[in-house]
Amino acid sequence: MPSELNHRANIYALKKLGVSWVISVSAVGSLQLRYKPCDIVLPNQFVDRTKRSAEHTFFGRGIVAHVAFADPICEELRQLLLMACRKVGATVHDGGAYVNMEGPAFSTRAESLTHHRLGYDVIGMTNLGEAKCAREAEIAYATMAMVTDYDCWKEDEAHVTVDMVIENLQKNAEQAKQIVAQAIPLVPKKAGWRCHDALANAIMTDKKLWPTKTKTELRLILQKYL
């Protein structure tokens, strides 16, 4: 289930492999009429509706760090995705706020209506944890949010079901592959964006005070600053 995903482990593994850029593709519900099923939204903001903040960071256990997260998506990578979407003729929306709920149940109508009335754009269960861990790991992260349904705020539409989500995801799958194929050649050969130095001014704990065990566990994340 989405709440069982270990974002720290996944991002740590990618860091170990030398990954500097992550393009995420995931299913979302639309919170506004303008985002129709099978549209693509490229969010630039998140709203956290989870209870799992402690699981969405590598830090703690004697090392305190506060990464800048005002702009949680790597804008340079998001713009490359936007170019790729337009190149393949996808119906794409530039920017938006992604509400990250916990699940596994879909929203109640009251929750969905609240998010709709607050003007948020899409809702999903996975991307925030990925984005937070990627920022701490100094990996550039952007997401392609593939709209599968209208959640349940729109009462004249069928409520979201697993069958609906899977059917619309399958419709979008081939186009998503084309977009990623177009985007990858646009990514620079060397990491040099702001996200790639996210920890430079984020670590609060004096290096002399870093516990040996924590420092060893986070060696891959801290290697530039050891």
CYANA upper distance limits for C-alpha pairs under 8 A (distance plus 0.5 A):
  1 MET  CA      5 LEU  CA      7.40
  1 MET  CA    104 PRO  CA      7.06
  2 PRO  CA    102 GLU  CA      8.03
  2 PRO  CA    103 GLY  CA      7.68
  2 PRO  CA    104 PRO  CA      7.28
  2 PRO  CA    125 MET  CA      6.50
  2 PRO  CA    126 THR  CA      6.46
  3 SER  CA    102 GLU  CA      6.66
  3 SER  CA    103 GLY  CA      7.27
  3 SER  CA    104 PRO  CA      7.44
  3 SER  CA    125 MET  CA      7.97
  3 SER  CA    126 THR  CA      8.16
  6 ASN  CA     10 ASN  CA      6.84
  7 HIS  CA     11 ILE  CA      6.51
  7 HIS  CA     55 GLU  CA      8.42
  7 HIS  CA     56 HIS  CA      7.46
  7 HIS  CA    129 GLY  CA      6.46
  7 HIS  CA    130 GLU  CA      6.04
  7 HIS  CA    133 CYS  CA      7.32
  8 ARG  CA     12 TYR  CA      6.35
  8 ARG  CA     55 GLU  CA      7.94
  8 ARG  CA     56 HIS  CA      7.30
  8 ARG  CA     57 THR  CA      7.60
  8 ARG  CA     58 PHE  CA      7.24
  8 ARG  CA    130 GLU  CA      8.31
  8 ARG  CA    133 CYS  CA      6.58
  9 ALA  CA     13 ALA  CA      6.55
 10 ASN  CA     14 LEU  CA      6.88
 11 ILE  CA     15 LYS  CA      6.61
 11 ILE  CA    130 GLU  CA      7.71
 11 ILE  CA    133 CYS  CA      6.96
 11 ILE  CA    134 ALA  CA      6.68
 11 ILE  CA    137 ALA  CA      7.90
 12 TYR  CA     16 LYS  CA      6.64
 12 TYR  CA    137 ALA  CA      7.96
 12 TYR  CA    220 LEU  CA      8.34
 12 TYR  CA    221 ILE  CA      8.38
 13 ALA  CA     17 LEU  CA      6.88
 14 LEU  CA     18 GLY  CA      6.98
 14 LEU  CA     19 VAL  CA      5.86
 15 LYS  CA     19 VAL  CA      5.80
 15 LYS  CA     20 SER  CA      7.84
 15 LYS  CA    137 ALA  CA      7.44
 15 LYS  CA    139 ILE  CA      8.19
 15 LYS  CA    220 LEU  CA      7.69
 15 LYS  CA    221 ILE  CA      8.21
 16 LYS  CA    220 LEU  CA      7.32
 19 VAL  CA    139 ILE  CA      7.63
 20 SER  CA    138 GLU  CA      7.90
 20 SER  CA    139 ILE  CA      5.25
 20 SER  CA    140 ALA  CA      6.64
 20 SER  CA    191 ALA  CA      6.86
 20 SER  CA    196 HIS  CA      7.94
 21 TRP  CA    139 ILE  CA      5.98
 21 TRP  CA    140 ALA  CA      5.17
 21 TRP  CA    141 TYR  CA      6.50
 22 VAL  CA    139 ILE  CA      7.48
 22 VAL  CA    140 ALA  CA      6.64
 22 VAL  CA    141 TYR  CA      5.35
 22 VAL  CA    142 ALA  CA      7.06
 23 ILE  CA    141 TYR  CA      6.64
 23 ILE  CA    142 ALA  CA      5.82
 23 ILE  CA    143 THR  CA      6.16
 23 ILE  CA    144 MET  CA      7.88
 23 ILE  CA    180 VAL  CA      8.31
 24 SER  CA    127 ASN  CA      8.34
 24 SER  CA    141 TYR  CA      8.03
 24 SER  CA    142 ALA  CA      6.73
 24 SER  CA    143 THR  CA      4.91
 24 SER  CA    144 MET  CA      6.49
 25 VAL  CA    143 THR  CA      6.29
 25 VAL  CA    144 MET  CA      5.30
 25 VAL  CA    145 ALA  CA      6.62
 25 VAL  CA    146 MET  CA      7.65
 25 VAL  CA    176 ALA  CA      8.17
 26 SER  CA    126 THR  CA      8.50
 26 SER  CA    127 ASN  CA      8.42
 26 SER  CA    143 THR  CA      8.02
 26 SER  CA    144 MET  CA      7.01
 26 SER  CA    145 ALA  CA      5.84
 26 SER  CA    146 MET  CA      6.42
 27 ALA  CA    124 GLY  CA      7.35
 27 ALA  CA    145 ALA  CA      6.42
 27 ALA  CA    146 MET  CA      5.38
 27 ALA  CA    147 VAL  CA      6.50
 27 ALA  CA    148 THR  CA      6.76
 27 ALA  CA    165 VAL  CA      7.89
 27 ALA  CA    169 LEU  CA      7.40
 28 VAL  CA    122 VAL  CA      6.58
 28 VAL  CA    123 ILE  CA      5.86
 28 VAL  CA    124 GLY  CA      5.30
 28 VAL  CA    145 ALA  CA      6.41
 28 VAL  CA    146 MET  CA      6.31
 28 VAL  CA    147 VAL  CA      5.49
 28 VAL  CA    148 THR  CA      6.57
 28 VAL  CA    149 ASP  CA      7.91
 29 GLY  CA    122 VAL  CA      5.99
 29 GLY  CA    123 ILE  CA      5.62
 29 GLY  CA    124 GLY  CA      7.02
 29 GLY  CA    147 VAL  CA      6.08
 29 GLY  CA    148 THR  CA      6.34
 29 GLY  CA    149 ASP  CA      5.48
 29 GLY  CA    150 TYR  CA      5.84
 29 GLY  CA    151 ASP  CA      5.50
 30 SER  CA     35 TYR  CA      6.27
 30 SER  CA     36 LYS  CA      7.48
 30 SER  CA     37 PRO  CA      8.08
 30 SER  CA    121 ASP  CA      6.84
 30 SER  CA    122 VAL  CA      5.14
 30 SER  CA    123 ILE  CA      7.07
 30 SER  CA    147 VAL  CA      6.58
 30 SER  CA    148 THR  CA      8.04
 30 SER  CA    149 ASP  CA      6.50
 30 SER  CA    150 TYR  CA      5.08
 30 SER  CA    151 ASP  CA      6.61
 31 LEU  CA     35 TYR  CA      8.10
 31 LEU  CA    112 SER  CA      7.85
 31 LEU  CA    115 HIS  CA      7.40
 31 LEU  CA    116 HIS  CA      5.56
 31 LEU  CA    119 GLY  CA      8.35
 31 LEU  CA    120 TYR  CA      6.98
 31 LEU  CA    121 ASP  CA      5.53
 31 LEU  CA    122 VAL  CA      5.63
 31 LEU  CA    123 ILE  CA      7.47
 31 LEU  CA    150 TYR  CA      6.73
 31 LEU  CA    151 ASP  CA      7.27
 31 LEU  CA    153 TRP  CA      7.76
 32 GLN  CA    116 HIS  CA      6.78
 32 GLN  CA    119 GLY  CA      8.07
 32 GLN  CA    120 TYR  CA      8.13
 32 GLN  CA    121 ASP  CA      6.36
 32 GLN  CA    122 VAL  CA      8.06
 32 GLN  CA    150 TYR  CA      8.20
 33 LEU  CA    150 TYR  CA      8.45
 35 TYR  CA     39 ASP  CA      6.71
 35 TYR  CA     40 ILE  CA      8.40
 35 TYR  CA     41 VAL  CA      8.21
 35 TYR  CA     93 HIS  CA      8.40
 35 TYR  CA    121 ASP  CA      8.42
 35 TYR  CA    147 VAL  CA      7.66
 36 LYS  CA    147 VAL  CA      7.15
 36 LYS  CA    148 THR  CA      8.44
 36 LYS  CA    149 ASP  CA      7.90
 36 LYS  CA    150 TYR  CA      8.05
 37 PRO  CA    146 MET  CA      8.44
 37 PRO  CA    147 VAL  CA      5.37
 37 PRO  CA    148 THR  CA      5.21
 37 PRO  CA    149 ASP  CA      5.77
 37 PRO  CA    150 TYR  CA      7.83
 37 PRO  CA    168 ASN  CA      7.45
 38 CYS  CA    146 MET  CA      6.81
 38 CYS  CA    147 VAL  CA      5.71
 38 CYS  CA    148 THR  CA      6.40
 38 CYS  CA    168 ASN  CA      6.64
 38 CYS  CA    169 LEU  CA      8.04
 38 CYS  CA    171 LYS  CA      7.71
 38 CYS  CA    172 ASN  CA      6.59
 39 ASP  CA     90 ALA  CA      8.05
 39 ASP  CA     91 THR  CA      5.83
 39 ASP  CA     92 VAL  CA      6.59
 39 ASP  CA     93 HIS  CA      8.29
 39 ASP  CA    146 MET  CA      6.73
 39 ASP  CA    147 VAL  CA      5.95
 40 ILE  CA     90 ALA  CA      7.91
 40 ILE  CA     91 THR  CA      6.66
 40 ILE  CA     92 VAL  CA      5.19
 40 ILE  CA     93 HIS  CA      6.75
 40 ILE  CA    144 MET  CA      7.07
 40 ILE  CA    145 ALA  CA      6.12
 40 ILE  CA    146 MET  CA      5.29
 40 ILE  CA    147 VAL  CA      6.54
 41 VAL  CA     92 VAL  CA      6.21
 41 VAL  CA     93 HIS  CA      5.25
 41 VAL  CA     94 ASP  CA      7.02
 41 VAL  CA     95 GLY  CA      7.27
 41 VAL  CA     96 GLY  CA      7.60
 41 VAL  CA    144 MET  CA      6.74
 41 VAL  CA    145 ALA  CA      5.54
 41 VAL  CA    146 MET  CA      7.05
 41 VAL  CA    147 VAL  CA      7.88
 42 LEU  CA     78 ARG  CA      7.36
 42 LEU  CA     81 LEU  CA      8.41
 42 LEU  CA     82 LEU  CA      7.85
 42 LEU  CA     92 VAL  CA      7.87
 42 LEU  CA     93 HIS  CA      6.69
 42 LEU  CA     94 ASP  CA      6.07
 42 LEU  CA     95 GLY  CA      5.68
 42 LEU  CA     96 GLY  CA      7.25
 42 LEU  CA    142 ALA  CA      8.37
 42 LEU  CA    143 THR  CA      6.78
 42 LEU  CA    144 MET  CA      5.82
 42 LEU  CA    145 ALA  CA      6.60
 43 PRO  CA     73 ILE  CA      8.08
 43 PRO  CA     94 ASP  CA      7.75
 43 PRO  CA     95 GLY  CA      5.02
 43 PRO  CA     96 GLY  CA      4.87
 43 PRO  CA     97 ALA  CA      6.18
 43 PRO  CA     98 TYR  CA      6.64
 43 PRO  CA    143 THR  CA      7.43
 43 PRO  CA    144 MET  CA      8.08
 43 PRO  CA    145 ALA  CA      7.79
 44 ASN  CA     71 ASP  CA      7.41
 44 ASN  CA     72 PRO  CA      7.31
 44 ASN  CA     73 ILE  CA      5.90
 44 ASN  CA     75 GLU  CA      7.97
 44 ASN  CA     78 ARG  CA      8.44
 44 ASN  CA     95 GLY  CA      5.63
 44 ASN  CA     96 GLY  CA      6.14
 44 ASN  CA     97 ALA  CA      6.88
 44 ASN  CA     98 TYR  CA      8.42
 45 GLN  CA     71 ASP  CA      7.15
 45 GLN  CA     72 PRO  CA      6.65
 45 GLN  CA     73 ILE  CA      7.38
 45 GLN  CA     95 GLY  CA      8.24
 45 GLN  CA     96 GLY  CA      6.72
 45 GLN  CA     97 ALA  CA      5.04
 45 GLN  CA     98 TYR  CA      6.60
 46 PHE  CA     72 PRO  CA      7.66
 46 PHE  CA     97 ALA  CA      5.80
 46 PHE  CA     98 TYR  CA      5.23
 46 PHE  CA     99 VAL  CA      6.25
 46 PHE  CA    100 ASN  CA      7.44
 46 PHE  CA    128 LEU  CA      7.21
 47 VAL  CA     97 ALA  CA      7.36
 47 VAL  CA     98 TYR  CA      6.66
 47 VAL  CA     99 VAL  CA      5.13
 47 VAL  CA    100 ASN  CA      6.56
 48 ASP  CA     99 VAL  CA      6.73
 48 ASP  CA    100 ASN  CA      5.77
 48 ASP  CA    101 MET  CA      7.42
 48 ASP  CA    128 LEU  CA      7.75
 49 ARG  CA     99 VAL  CA      7.30
 49 ARG  CA    100 ASN  CA      6.01
 49 ARG  CA    101 MET  CA      5.23
 49 ARG  CA    102 GLU  CA      7.23
 50 THR  CA    100 ASN  CA      7.19
 50 THR  CA    101 MET  CA      5.92
 50 THR  CA    102 GLU  CA      5.51
 51 LYS  CA    102 GLU  CA      8.02
 52 ARG  CA     56 HIS  CA      7.21
 53 SER  CA     57 THR  CA      7.73
 55 GLU  CA    129 GLY  CA      8.36
 56 HIS  CA    129 GLY  CA      5.56
 56 HIS  CA    130 GLU  CA      8.20
 56 HIS  CA    132 LYS  CA      6.63
 56 HIS  CA    133 CYS  CA      6.48
 57 THR  CA    132 LYS  CA      7.24
 57 THR  CA    133 CYS  CA      6.21
 57 THR  CA    136 GLU  CA      7.83
 58 PHE  CA    133 CYS  CA      7.43
 58 PHE  CA    136 GLU  CA      7.73
 58 PHE  CA    218 LEU  CA      8.04
 59 PHE  CA     63 ILE  CA      6.45
 59 PHE  CA     64 VAL  CA      6.49
 59 PHE  CA     65 ALA  CA      6.86
 60 GLY  CA     64 VAL  CA      6.10
 60 GLY  CA     65 ALA  CA      8.41
 61 ARG  CA    211 PRO  CA      8.37
 61 ARG  CA    214 THR  CA      6.90
 62 GLY  CA    205 THR  CA      8.32
 62 GLY  CA    209 LEU  CA      8.33
 62 GLY  CA    210 TRP  CA      6.69
 62 GLY  CA    211 PRO  CA      6.52
 62 GLY  CA    214 THR  CA      7.55
 63 ILE  CA    203 ILE  CA      8.07
 63 ILE  CA    204 MET  CA      8.06
 63 ILE  CA    205 THR  CA      6.12
 63 ILE  CA    210 TRP  CA      6.42
 63 ILE  CA    211 PRO  CA      8.03
 63 ILE  CA    214 THR  CA      7.90
 64 VAL  CA    203 ILE  CA      6.52
 64 VAL  CA    204 MET  CA      5.95
 64 VAL  CA    205 THR  CA      6.02
 65 ALA  CA    199 LEU  CA      8.26
 65 ALA  CA    202 ALA  CA      5.66
 65 ALA  CA    203 ILE  CA      4.62
 65 ALA  CA    204 MET  CA      5.96
 65 ALA  CA    205 THR  CA      7.89
 66 HIS  CA    202 ALA  CA      5.50
 66 HIS  CA    203 ILE  CA      7.01
 66 HIS  CA    204 MET  CA      7.98
 67 VAL  CA    135 ARG  CA      7.78
 67 VAL  CA    136 GLU  CA      7.04
 67 VAL  CA    198 ALA  CA      6.78
 67 VAL  CA    199 LEU  CA      6.81
 67 VAL  CA    201 ASN  CA      8.34
 67 VAL  CA    202 ALA  CA      5.53
 67 VAL  CA    203 ILE  CA      8.43
 68 ALA  CA    198 ALA  CA      7.70
 68 ALA  CA    202 ALA  CA      7.92
 69 PHE  CA    132 LYS  CA      8.38
 69 PHE  CA    135 ARG  CA      8.47
 71 ASP  CA     75 GLU  CA      8.46
 72 PRO  CA    131 ALA  CA      7.16
 72 PRO  CA    132 LYS  CA      7.93
 72 PRO  CA    135 ARG  CA      8.26
 73 ILE  CA     78 ARG  CA      7.73
 73 ILE  CA    131 ALA  CA      7.50
 73 ILE  CA    140 ALA  CA      8.28
 73 ILE  CA    141 TYR  CA      6.38
 73 ILE  CA    142 ALA  CA      5.84
 73 ILE  CA    143 THR  CA      8.29
 74 CYS  CA     78 ARG  CA      6.66
 74 CYS  CA    140 ALA  CA      6.00
 74 CYS  CA    141 TYR  CA      5.87
 74 CYS  CA    142 ALA  CA      6.25
 74 CYS  CA    195 CYS  CA      7.13
 75 GLU  CA     79 GLN  CA      6.59
 75 GLU  CA    142 ALA  CA      8.16
 76 GLU  CA     80 LEU  CA      7.03
 76 GLU  CA    193 TRP  CA      8.27
 77 LEU  CA     81 LEU  CA      6.88
 77 LEU  CA    140 ALA  CA      7.57
 77 LEU  CA    141 TYR  CA      7.54
 77 LEU  CA    142 ALA  CA      6.56
 77 LEU  CA    187 VAL  CA      8.05
 78 ARG  CA     82 LEU  CA      6.73
 78 ARG  CA    142 ALA  CA      5.95
 78 ARG  CA    143 THR  CA      7.91
 79 GLN  CA     83 MET  CA      6.76
 80 LEU  CA     84 ALA  CA      6.74
 80 LEU  CA    183 ALA  CA      6.54
 80 LEU  CA    186 LEU  CA      7.14
 80 LEU  CA    187 VAL  CA      8.04
 81 LEU  CA     85 CYS  CA      6.56
 81 LEU  CA    144 MET  CA      8.31
 81 LEU  CA    179 ILE  CA      7.79
 81 LEU  CA    180 VAL  CA      8.15
 81 LEU  CA    183 ALA  CA      6.26
 82 LEU  CA     86 ARG  CA      6.78
 82 LEU  CA     92 VAL  CA      7.92
 82 LEU  CA     94 ASP  CA      7.53
 83 MET  CA     87 LYS  CA      6.63
 83 MET  CA    183 ALA  CA      8.22
 84 ALA  CA     88 VAL  CA      7.01
 84 ALA  CA    179 ILE  CA      5.88
 84 ALA  CA    180 VAL  CA      7.97
 84 ALA  CA    182 GLN  CA      5.85
 84 ALA  CA    183 ALA  CA      5.80
 85 CYS  CA     89 GLY  CA      6.82
 85 CYS  CA     90 ALA  CA      5.76
 85 CYS  CA     91 THR  CA      8.13
 85 CYS  CA     92 VAL  CA      7.01
 85 CYS  CA    179 ILE  CA      6.06
 86 ARG  CA     90 ALA  CA      6.33
 86 ARG  CA     91 THR  CA      8.20
 86 ARG  CA     92 VAL  CA      7.74
 87 LYS  CA    182 GLN  CA      8.39
 88 VAL  CA    175 GLN  CA      8.30
 88 VAL  CA    178 GLN  CA      7.60
 88 VAL  CA    179 ILE  CA      7.15
 90 ALA  CA    175 GLN  CA      8.00
 96 GLY  CA    120 TYR  CA      7.77
 96 GLY  CA    121 ASP  CA      6.07
 96 GLY  CA    122 VAL  CA      8.02
 97 ALA  CA    120 TYR  CA      5.83
 97 ALA  CA    121 ASP  CA      5.70
 97 ALA  CA    122 VAL  CA      7.05
 98 TYR  CA    120 TYR  CA      7.39
 98 TYR  CA    121 ASP  CA      6.60
 98 TYR  CA    122 VAL  CA      5.44
 98 TYR  CA    123 ILE  CA      5.95
 98 TYR  CA    124 GLY  CA      7.58
 99 VAL  CA    115 HIS  CA      8.42
 99 VAL  CA    120 TYR  CA      7.54
 99 VAL  CA    121 ASP  CA      8.15
 99 VAL  CA    122 VAL  CA      6.68
 99 VAL  CA    123 ILE  CA      5.08
 99 VAL  CA    124 GLY  CA      6.83
100 ASN  CA    123 ILE  CA      6.46
100 ASN  CA    124 GLY  CA      5.73
100 ASN  CA    125 MET  CA      5.67
100 ASN  CA    126 THR  CA      7.22
100 ASN  CA    127 ASN  CA      7.48
100 ASN  CA    128 LEU  CA      6.70
101 MET  CA    123 ILE  CA      7.54
101 MET  CA    124 GLY  CA      6.67
101 MET  CA    125 MET  CA      5.64
102 GLU  CA    125 MET  CA      6.01
103 GLY  CA    107 SER  CA      8.33
103 GLY  CA    125 MET  CA      6.94
106 PHE  CA    151 ASP  CA      8.20
106 PHE  CA    160 VAL  CA      8.19
107 SER  CA    111 GLU  CA      6.43
107 SER  CA    112 SER  CA      6.38
107 SER  CA    151 ASP  CA      7.72
107 SER  CA    152 CYS  CA      7.70
108 THR  CA    112 SER  CA      6.69
108 THR  CA    152 CYS  CA      7.90
109 ARG  CA    113 LEU  CA      6.44
109 ARG  CA    152 CYS  CA      6.13
109 ARG  CA    153 TRP  CA      6.22
110 ALA  CA    114 THR  CA      6.60
110 ALA  CA    153 TRP  CA      8.32
111 GLU  CA    115 HIS  CA      6.83
112 SER  CA    116 HIS  CA      6.63
112 SER  CA    151 ASP  CA      7.33
112 SER  CA    152 CYS  CA      6.59
112 SER  CA    153 TRP  CA      5.53
113 LEU  CA    117 ARG  CA      6.51
113 LEU  CA    152 CYS  CA      8.29
113 LEU  CA    153 TRP  CA      5.33
114 THR  CA    118 LEU  CA      6.61
115 HIS  CA    119 GLY  CA      7.01
115 HIS  CA    120 TYR  CA      6.15
116 HIS  CA    120 TYR  CA      6.40
116 HIS  CA    121 ASP  CA      7.88
116 HIS  CA    153 TRP  CA      7.45
122 VAL  CA    147 VAL  CA      8.38
123 ILE  CA    151 ASP  CA      8.44
126 THR  CA    130 GLU  CA      7.54
127 ASN  CA    131 ALA  CA      6.63
127 ASN  CA    143 THR  CA      8.03
128 LEU  CA    132 LYS  CA      6.65
129 GLY  CA    133 CYS  CA      6.68
130 GLU  CA    134 ALA  CA      6.44
131 ALA  CA    135 ARG  CA      6.63
131 ALA  CA    141 TYR  CA      6.69
131 ALA  CA    142 ALA  CA      8.27
132 LYS  CA    136 GLU  CA      6.97
133 CYS  CA    137 ALA  CA      6.62
134 ALA  CA    138 GLU  CA      6.59
134 ALA  CA    139 ILE  CA      5.47
134 ALA  CA    140 ALA  CA      7.30
134 ALA  CA    141 TYR  CA      6.92
135 ARG  CA    139 ILE  CA      6.28
135 ARG  CA    140 ALA  CA      7.38
135 ARG  CA    141 TYR  CA      7.94
135 ARG  CA    195 CYS  CA      6.89
135 ARG  CA    198 ALA  CA      6.90
136 GLU  CA    198 ALA  CA      7.08
136 GLU  CA    199 LEU  CA      7.06
136 GLU  CA    221 ILE  CA      8.04
137 ALA  CA    198 ALA  CA      8.46
137 ALA  CA    221 ILE  CA      5.94
138 GLU  CA    195 CYS  CA      6.00
138 GLU  CA    196 HIS  CA      4.91
138 GLU  CA    197 ASP  CA      6.40
138 GLU  CA    198 ALA  CA      6.00
138 GLU  CA    199 LEU  CA      7.52
138 GLU  CA    221 ILE  CA      8.39
139 ILE  CA    195 CYS  CA      6.80
139 ILE  CA    196 HIS  CA      6.29
140 ALA  CA    193 TRP  CA      8.23
140 ALA  CA    195 CYS  CA      5.91
140 ALA  CA    196 HIS  CA      7.01
146 MET  CA    169 LEU  CA      7.75
146 MET  CA    172 ASN  CA      7.79
147 VAL  CA    168 ASN  CA      8.35
148 THR  CA    164 MET  CA      7.47
148 THR  CA    165 VAL  CA      5.62
148 THR  CA    166 ILE  CA      8.41
148 THR  CA    168 ASN  CA      5.72
148 THR  CA    169 LEU  CA      6.90
149 ASP  CA    160 VAL  CA      6.49
149 ASP  CA    164 MET  CA      7.63
149 ASP  CA    165 VAL  CA      7.23
150 TYR  CA    154 LYS  CA      6.88
150 TYR  CA    157 GLU  CA      7.81
150 TYR  CA    159 HIS  CA      8.00
150 TYR  CA    160 VAL  CA      7.44
151 ASP  CA    159 HIS  CA      6.92
151 ASP  CA    160 VAL  CA      5.94
152 CYS  CA    157 GLU  CA      8.28
152 CYS  CA    158 ALA  CA      8.29
152 CYS  CA    159 HIS  CA      5.70
152 CYS  CA    160 VAL  CA      7.00
155 GLU  CA    159 HIS  CA      8.22
160 VAL  CA    164 MET  CA      6.95
160 VAL  CA    165 VAL  CA      7.72
161 THR  CA    165 VAL  CA      6.84
162 VAL  CA    166 ILE  CA      6.66
163 ASP  CA    167 GLU  CA      6.53
164 MET  CA    168 ASN  CA      6.77
165 VAL  CA    169 LEU  CA      6.54
166 ILE  CA    170 GLN  CA      6.59
167 GLU  CA    171 LYS  CA      6.97
168 ASN  CA    172 ASN  CA      6.80
169 LEU  CA    173 ALA  CA      6.43
170 GLN  CA    174 GLU  CA      8.18
172 ASN  CA    176 ALA  CA      6.58
173 ALA  CA    177 LYS  CA      6.86
174 GLU  CA    178 GLN  CA      6.93
175 GLN  CA    179 ILE  CA      6.74
176 ALA  CA    180 VAL  CA      6.75
177 LYS  CA    181 ALA  CA      6.63
178 GLN  CA    182 GLN  CA      6.73
179 ILE  CA    183 ALA  CA      6.61
180 VAL  CA    184 ILE  CA      6.60
181 ALA  CA    185 PRO  CA      8.00
182 GLN  CA    186 LEU  CA      7.95
183 ALA  CA    187 VAL  CA      7.40
191 ALA  CA    196 HIS  CA      6.92
192 GLY  CA    196 HIS  CA      6.63
193 TRP  CA    197 ASP  CA      7.95
194 ARG  CA    198 ALA  CA      7.03
198 ALA  CA    202 ALA  CA      7.56
199 LEU  CA    203 ILE  CA      6.88
200 ALA  CA    225 TYR  CA      8.46
205 THR  CA    209 LEU  CA      7.25
205 THR  CA    210 TRP  CA      7.52
206 ASP  CA    210 TRP  CA      7.43
207 LYS  CA    226 LEU  CA      8.24
210 TRP  CA    214 THR  CA      7.64
210 TRP  CA    215 LYS  CA      6.80
211 PRO  CA    215 LYS  CA      6.57
212 THR  CA    216 THR  CA      6.56
213 LYS  CA    217 GLU  CA      6.75
214 THR  CA    218 LEU  CA      6.61
215 LYS  CA    219 ARG  CA      6.27
215 LYS  CA    222 LEU  CA      8.16
218 LEU  CA    222 LEU  CA      6.46
219 ARG  CA    223 GLN  CA      5.87
219 ARG  CA    226 LEU  CA      8.49
222 LEU  CA    226 LEU  CA      6.64
